[in-house]
Amino acid sequence: MRFAGFVASLLAATVSSEAMATPSAERATCASSYEQAQRLRRAEELLAARSMLLVCSRDACPDVARRDCIQWLGEVEEAIPSATFAARAPDGQDLLDVRVLVDGAPVPDPLNGKPVQMDPGEHRIRFERSSSQPVERVILLREGEHARSVEVIMAPSAAVSAPQPAPRHEDGAGSRVQVPWSAWALVGLGTVGLSSFLYFGISGRSEQVHDLDPCRGTCSASAIDSVRRKYLVADVSLGIAVVSFAAAAWLTLASRRR
Protein backbone atom coordinates (compact mmCIF):
# COMPACT_ATOMS: atom_id res chain seq x y z
CA MET A 1 0.00 0.00 0.00
CA ARG A 2 1.11 3.55 -0.70
CA PHE A 3 0.58 4.56 2.90
CA ALA A 4 2.81 1.72 4.16
CA GLY A 5 5.50 2.82 1.75
CA PHE A 6 5.10 6.38 2.93
CA VAL A 7 5.51 5.34 6.59
CA ALA A 8 8.61 3.38 5.69
CA SER A 9 10.02 6.39 3.88
CA LEU A 10 9.38 8.52 6.97
CA LEU A 11 11.31 6.07 9.13
CA ALA A 12 14.18 6.07 6.68
CA ALA A 13 14.10 9.84 6.49
CA THR A 14 14.87 10.18 10.18
CA VAL A 15 18.51 9.46 9.42
CA SER A 16 18.71 11.75 6.40
CA SER A 17 19.51 15.41 6.36
CA GLU A 18 16.06 16.22 4.91
CA ALA A 19 14.31 14.54 7.81
CA MET A 20 16.61 16.22 10.32
CA ALA A 21 15.53 19.56 8.88
CA THR A 22 11.80 18.74 9.16
CA PRO A 23 10.26 19.09 12.64
CA SER A 24 8.65 15.94 14.01
CA ALA A 25 5.26 17.70 14.42
CA GLU A 26 5.31 18.67 10.73
CA ARG A 27 6.08 15.09 9.73
CA ALA A 28 3.20 13.83 11.85
CA THR A 29 0.84 16.34 10.22
CA CYS A 30 1.96 15.23 6.76
CA ALA A 31 1.45 11.56 7.61
CA SER A 32 -1.98 12.17 9.13
CA SER A 33 -3.24 14.27 6.21
CA TYR A 34 -1.81 11.73 3.74
CA GLU A 35 -3.76 8.91 5.41
CA GLN A 36 -6.98 10.86 5.90
CA ALA A 37 -7.00 12.11 2.30
CA GLN A 38 -7.04 8.55 0.99
CA ARG A 39 -9.76 7.48 3.42
CA LEU A 40 -11.95 10.50 2.63
CA ARG A 41 -11.48 10.03 -1.09
CA ARG A 42 -12.63 6.40 -0.89
CA ALA A 43 -15.69 7.57 1.06
CA GLU A 44 -16.44 10.13 -1.70
CA GLU A 45 -16.02 13.00 0.75
CA LEU A 46 -14.09 14.91 -1.86
CA LEU A 47 -14.28 18.37 -0.30
CA ALA A 48 -12.70 17.15 2.93
CA ALA A 49 -10.19 15.04 0.98
CA ARG A 50 -9.09 18.14 -0.93
CA SER A 51 -8.39 19.95 2.34
CA MET A 52 -6.16 17.10 3.49
CA LEU A 53 -4.35 16.94 0.15
CA LEU A 54 -3.58 20.64 0.33
CA VAL A 55 -1.82 19.94 3.62
CA CYS A 56 0.29 16.97 2.52
CA SER A 57 1.25 18.62 -0.79
CA ARG A 58 3.15 21.41 0.94
CA ASP A 59 6.89 21.77 0.43
CA ALA A 60 7.53 20.91 4.08
CA CYS A 61 6.29 17.33 3.56
CA PRO A 62 8.61 14.56 2.34
CA ASP A 63 8.91 14.30 -1.43
CA VAL A 64 7.38 10.82 -1.66
CA ALA A 65 4.19 12.02 0.04
CA ARG A 66 4.11 15.40 -1.64
CA ARG A 67 4.26 13.92 -5.13
CA ASP A 68 1.32 11.62 -4.41
CA CYS A 69 -0.71 14.40 -2.81
CA ILE A 70 -0.14 16.80 -5.69
CA GLN A 71 -1.28 14.15 -8.19
CA TRP A 72 -4.33 13.19 -6.14
CA LEU A 73 -5.22 16.85 -5.59
CA GLY A 74 -5.57 17.40 -9.33
CA GLU A 75 -7.73 14.28 -9.68
CA VAL A 76 -9.97 15.27 -6.77
CA GLU A 77 -10.38 18.83 -8.07
CA GLU A 78 -11.59 17.44 -11.40
CA ALA A 79 -13.96 14.96 -9.71
CA ILE A 80 -15.68 17.41 -7.34
CA PRO A 81 -19.18 18.13 -8.78
CA SER A 82 -20.91 21.49 -8.61
CA ALA A 83 -24.28 23.11 -9.24
CA THR A 84 -25.64 26.57 -10.01
CA PHE A 85 -28.89 27.87 -8.53
CA ALA A 86 -31.57 30.14 -10.01
CA ALA A 87 -35.03 31.20 -8.78
CA ARG A 88 -37.66 32.91 -10.91
CA ALA A 89 -41.12 34.37 -10.46
CA PRO A 90 -44.05 32.85 -12.42
CA ASP A 91 -43.61 35.61 -15.03
CA GLY A 92 -39.99 34.52 -15.61
CA GLN A 93 -38.32 37.41 -13.77
CA ASP A 94 -35.17 36.51 -11.80
CA LEU A 95 -35.49 36.58 -8.01
CA LEU A 96 -32.47 37.60 -5.94
CA ASP A 97 -33.89 37.81 -2.41
CA VAL A 98 -33.94 34.01 -2.04
CA ARG A 99 -32.24 31.92 0.64
CA VAL A 100 -30.80 28.59 -0.54
CA LEU A 101 -29.99 25.69 1.77
CA VAL A 102 -28.07 22.58 0.74
CA ASP A 103 -28.80 19.64 3.05
CA GLY A 104 -29.97 22.13 5.69
CA ALA A 105 -26.90 24.38 5.53
CA PRO A 106 -27.32 27.91 4.08
CA VAL A 107 -25.25 28.76 1.00
CA PRO A 108 -23.61 32.21 1.05
CA ASP A 109 -24.54 34.35 -1.97
CA PRO A 110 -26.20 31.40 -3.77
CA LEU A 111 -27.70 33.27 -6.76
CA ASN A 112 -24.57 34.94 -8.13
CA GLY A 113 -24.36 32.54 -11.07
CA LYS A 114 -21.20 30.81 -9.80
CA PRO A 115 -21.07 27.02 -9.27
CA VAL A 116 -21.34 25.72 -5.72
CA GLN A 117 -19.13 22.66 -5.11
CA MET A 118 -20.58 19.64 -3.29
CA ASP A 119 -19.64 16.05 -2.64
CA PRO A 120 -20.97 13.41 -5.05
CA GLY A 121 -24.32 11.88 -4.12
CA GLU A 122 -27.85 12.95 -3.25
CA HIS A 123 -28.53 16.47 -2.00
CA ARG A 124 -31.69 18.27 -0.90
CA ILE A 125 -31.87 21.86 -2.14
CA ARG A 126 -34.38 24.21 -0.48
CA PHE A 127 -35.30 27.69 -1.77
CA GLU A 128 -36.88 30.09 0.73
CA ARG A 129 -38.35 33.57 0.23
CA SER A 130 -40.45 35.64 2.61
CA SER A 131 -43.27 36.32 0.11
CA SER A 132 -43.22 32.96 -1.71
CA GLN A 133 -43.90 29.34 -0.97
CA PRO A 134 -40.68 27.38 -0.29
CA VAL A 135 -39.53 24.99 -3.00
CA GLU A 136 -37.43 21.85 -2.53
CA ARG A 137 -35.50 19.84 -5.10
CA VAL A 138 -33.59 16.58 -4.64
CA ILE A 139 -30.65 16.16 -7.02
CA LEU A 140 -28.06 13.43 -7.55
CA LEU A 141 -24.60 14.76 -8.38
CA ARG A 142 -22.02 12.49 -9.98
CA GLU A 143 -18.25 12.77 -9.90
CA GLY A 144 -17.02 15.14 -12.57
CA GLU A 145 -20.45 16.76 -13.10
CA HIS A 146 -19.81 20.49 -13.20
CA ALA A 147 -22.23 23.46 -13.04
CA ARG A 148 -25.41 21.39 -12.83
CA SER A 149 -28.28 23.88 -13.29
CA VAL A 150 -30.98 23.84 -10.58
CA GLU A 151 -33.79 26.29 -11.41
CA VAL A 152 -37.14 26.72 -9.64
CA ILE A 153 -40.28 28.81 -10.08
CA MET A 154 -41.42 30.38 -6.80
CA ALA A 155 -45.14 31.09 -6.60
CA PRO A 156 -46.50 33.70 -4.17
CA SER A 157 -47.41 32.35 -0.76
CA ALA A 158 -51.03 31.71 0.19
CA ALA A 159 -51.19 34.88 2.28
CA VAL A 160 -50.10 36.97 -0.70
CA SER A 161 -52.04 35.20 -3.44
CA ALA A 162 -55.36 34.76 -1.60
CA PRO A 163 -58.14 36.28 -3.71
CA GLN A 164 -59.70 39.40 -2.30
CA PRO A 165 -63.44 39.29 -1.60
CA ALA A 166 -65.62 40.80 -4.30
CA PRO A 167 -66.59 44.38 -3.45
CA ARG A 168 -70.17 45.02 -2.48
CA HIS A 169 -71.82 47.97 -4.12
CA GLU A 170 -73.93 50.29 -2.02
CA ASP A 171 -76.89 52.19 -3.36
CA GLY A 172 -78.15 55.53 -2.11
CA ALA A 173 -80.37 53.93 0.57
CA GLY A 174 -77.38 52.23 2.20
CA SER A 175 -78.27 48.72 1.07
CA ARG A 176 -75.56 46.45 -0.35
CA VAL A 177 -76.01 44.49 -3.58
CA GLN A 178 -73.86 41.50 -4.54
CA VAL A 179 -74.60 40.01 -7.96
CA PRO A 180 -74.51 36.17 -7.71
CA TRP A 181 -72.58 34.14 -10.27
CA SER A 182 -75.80 32.44 -11.42
CA ALA A 183 -77.14 35.83 -12.53
CA TRP A 184 -74.04 36.39 -14.64
CA ALA A 185 -74.48 32.94 -16.16
CA LEU A 186 -78.07 33.78 -17.11
CA VAL A 187 -76.93 37.07 -18.62
CA GLY A 188 -74.46 35.10 -20.74
CA LEU A 189 -77.17 32.66 -21.80
CA GLY A 190 -79.49 35.54 -22.68
CA THR A 191 -76.76 37.16 -24.77
CA VAL A 192 -76.27 33.93 -26.69
CA GLY A 193 -80.02 33.62 -27.21
CA LEU A 194 -80.28 37.19 -28.44
CA SER A 195 -77.40 36.65 -30.87
CA SER A 196 -79.03 33.45 -32.13
CA PHE A 197 -82.35 35.28 -32.61
CA LEU A 198 -80.70 37.98 -34.71
CA TYR A 199 -78.72 35.51 -36.81
CA PHE A 200 -81.54 33.11 -37.63
CA GLY A 201 -84.11 35.89 -38.00
CA ILE A 202 -81.98 37.80 -40.49
CA SER A 203 -80.99 34.59 -42.29
CA GLY A 204 -84.62 33.45 -42.58
CA ARG A 205 -85.74 36.85 -43.79
CA SER A 206 -82.98 36.87 -46.42
CA GLU A 207 -83.98 33.43 -47.73
CA GLN A 208 -87.63 34.49 -47.84
CA VAL A 209 -86.86 37.59 -49.90
CA HIS A 210 -84.41 35.98 -52.30
CA ASP A 211 -85.80 32.45 -52.60
CA LEU A 212 -89.51 32.38 -51.71
CA ASP A 213 -90.86 35.73 -52.88
CA PRO A 214 -89.79 35.21 -56.52
CA CYS A 215 -91.40 31.75 -56.64
CA ARG A 216 -94.52 32.58 -54.65
CA GLY A 217 -97.05 29.78 -55.11
CA THR A 218 -94.54 27.45 -56.84
CA CYS A 219 -91.78 27.21 -54.24
CA SER A 220 -90.48 23.79 -53.25
CA ALA A 221 -91.38 22.31 -49.90
CA SER A 222 -87.72 22.07 -48.88
CA ALA A 223 -87.17 25.80 -49.45
CA ILE A 224 -90.29 26.66 -47.44
CA ASP A 225 -89.26 24.30 -44.61
CA SER A 226 -85.77 25.86 -44.47
CA VAL A 227 -87.19 29.33 -43.94
CA ARG A 228 -89.72 28.07 -41.38
CA ARG A 229 -86.98 26.29 -39.38
CA LYS A 230 -84.90 29.45 -39.19
CA TYR A 231 -87.87 31.53 -38.08
CA LEU A 232 -88.69 28.87 -35.47
CA VAL A 233 -85.13 28.84 -34.11
CA ALA A 234 -85.16 32.65 -34.04
CA ASP A 235 -88.41 32.65 -32.04
CA VAL A 236 -87.10 30.06 -29.55
CA SER A 237 -83.84 31.95 -29.17
CA LEU A 238 -85.70 35.16 -28.46
CA GLY A 239 -87.78 33.41 -25.82
CA ILE A 240 -84.64 32.01 -24.15
CA ALA A 241 -83.04 35.48 -24.15
CA VAL A 242 -86.09 37.13 -22.58
CA VAL A 243 -86.43 34.46 -19.88
CA SER A 244 -82.70 34.50 -19.11
CA PHE A 245 -82.53 38.27 -18.73
CA ALA A 246 -85.65 38.27 -16.57
CA ALA A 247 -84.29 35.52 -14.33
CA ALA A 248 -80.95 37.33 -13.98
CA ALA A 249 -82.74 40.49 -12.93
CA TRP A 250 -84.82 38.59 -10.38
CA LEU A 251 -81.76 36.89 -8.87
CA THR A 252 -79.96 40.22 -8.61
CA LEU A 253 -82.89 41.87 -6.82
CA ALA A 254 -83.32 38.82 -4.55
CA SER A 255 -79.65 39.06 -3.48
CA ARG A 256 -80.07 42.63 -2.26
CA ARG A 257 -79.92 42.71 1.50
CA ARG A 258 -80.05 45.41 4.06
ChimeraX attribute file (.defattr): number of C-alpha atoms within 10 A of each C-alpha:
attribute: neighborCount
match mode: 1-to-1
recipient: residues
	/A:1	5
	/A:2	13
	/A:3	13
	/A:4	10
	/A:5	12
	/A:6	19
	/A:7	13
	/A:8	11
	/A:9	15
	/A:10	20
	/A:11	12
	/A:12	11
	/A:13	15
	/A:14	14
	/A:15	10
	/A:16	11
	/A:17	9
	/A:18	13
	/A:19	17
	/A:20	11
	/A:21	10
	/A:22	15
	/A:23	10
	/A:24	12
	/A:25	9
	/A:26	14
	/A:27	16
	/A:28	13
	/A:29	15
	/A:30	24
	/A:31	21
	/A:32	14
	/A:33	21
	/A:34	26
	/A:35	19
	/A:36	17
	/A:37	27
	/A:38	20
	/A:39	13
	/A:40	16
	/A:41	17
	/A:42	11
	/A:43	11
	/A:44	18
	/A:45	18
	/A:46	25
	/A:47	19
	/A:48	14
	/A:49	25
	/A:50	22
	/A:51	14
	/A:52	24
	/A:53	27
	/A:54	17
	/A:55	21
	/A:56	29
	/A:57	24
	/A:58	16
	/A:59	10
	/A:60	16
	/A:61	24
	/A:62	22
	/A:63	16
	/A:64	14
	/A:65	24
	/A:66	21
	/A:67	16
	/A:68	16
	/A:69	26
	/A:70	16
	/A:71	12
	/A:72	20
	/A:73	22
	/A:74	12
	/A:75	13
	/A:76	20
	/A:77	15
	/A:78	13
	/A:79	18
	/A:80	22
	/A:81	24
	/A:82	21
	/A:83	18
	/A:84	18
	/A:85	20
	/A:86	19
	/A:87	24
	/A:88	16
	/A:89	14
	/A:90	12
	/A:91	9
	/A:92	10
	/A:93	10
	/A:94	13
	/A:95	14
	/A:96	14
	/A:97	13
	/A:98	21
	/A:99	18
	/A:100	25
	/A:101	17
	/A:102	17
	/A:103	13
	/A:104	11
	/A:105	10
	/A:106	14
	/A:107	13
	/A:108	11
	/A:109	14
	/A:110	18
	/A:111	20
	/A:112	11
	/A:113	13
	/A:114	13
	/A:115	17
	/A:116	19
	/A:117	16
	/A:118	20
	/A:119	18
	/A:120	21
	/A:121	13
	/A:122	13
	/A:123	16
	/A:124	13
	/A:125	19
	/A:126	20
	/A:127	23
	/A:128	17
	/A:129	19
	/A:130	11
	/A:131	16
	/A:132	19
	/A:133	16
	/A:134	18
	/A:135	16
	/A:136	14
	/A:137	13
	/A:138	13
	/A:139	14
	/A:140	11
	/A:141	19
	/A:142	17
	/A:143	17
	/A:144	15
	/A:145	15
	/A:146	19
	/A:147	16
	/A:148	17
	/A:149	13
	/A:150	14
	/A:151	13
	/A:152	17
	/A:153	20
	/A:154	22
	/A:155	18
	/A:156	17
	/A:157	14
	/A:158	11
	/A:159	10
	/A:160	11
	/A:161	11
	/A:162	9
	/A:163	8
	/A:164	6
	/A:165	6
	/A:166	8
	/A:167	9
	/A:168	11
	/A:169	11
	/A:170	13
	/A:171	9
	/A:172	6
	/A:173	7
	/A:174	10
	/A:175	12
	/A:176	15
	/A:177	18
	/A:178	16
	/A:179	18
	/A:180	13
	/A:181	12
	/A:182	13
	/A:183	20
	/A:184	17
	/A:185	14
	/A:186	21
	/A:187	21
	/A:188	16
	/A:189	19
	/A:190	24
	/A:191	19
	/A:192	16
	/A:193	25
	/A:194	20
	/A:195	16
	/A:196	20
	/A:197	24
	/A:198	15
	/A:199	16
	/A:200	20
	/A:201	20
	/A:202	15
	/A:203	15
	/A:204	20
	/A:205	17
	/A:206	13
	/A:207	16
	/A:208	19
	/A:209	10
	/A:210	10
	/A:211	16
	/A:212	18
	/A:213	12
	/A:214	11
	/A:215	11
	/A:216	10
	/A:217	8
	/A:218	9
	/A:219	13
	/A:220	12
	/A:221	8
	/A:222	9
	/A:223	13
	/A:224	14
	/A:225	11
	/A:226	14
	/A:227	20
	/A:228	15
	/A:229	13
	/A:230	20
	/A:231	19
	/A:232	16
	/A:233	18
	/A:234	24
	/A:235	19
	/A:236	16
	/A:237	25
	/A:238	22
	/A:239	15
	/A:240	21
	/A:241	24
	/A:242	16
	/A:243	17
	/A:244	23
	/A:245	21
	/A:246	16
	/A:247	17
	/A:248	23
	/A:249	16
	/A:250	12
	/A:251	18
	/A:252	18
	/A:253	13
	/A:254	13
	/A:255	14
	/A:256	13
	/A:257	10
	/A:258	9
